[in-house]
C-alpha cells in the first residue's frame, strides 16, 4: 500500500489505533486536498485494468507462448 499512498496522494495510518487515525485526519486538513486528489487519480489510472491488462497478458504470453496459439486455434 505504501507504493500507492504517499504524502502526495493521501495519508496512510496504522490500523486499529484511534489516535493515529485522528492524527491522519488532522494531517489531511493541512494539505491541498485538490492537489492530493489529482495525484491520487493519476495513481489510480496507472493501475487501471485497461492500463495493466495488456502488459500482464504480454507477460503471460512470454511465459507460455504455445498456450496463446492453442487458445486462438480453439476459437
Helices and strands as residue ranges (DSSP letters): H 18-29, H 33-46, H 49-63, H 65-74
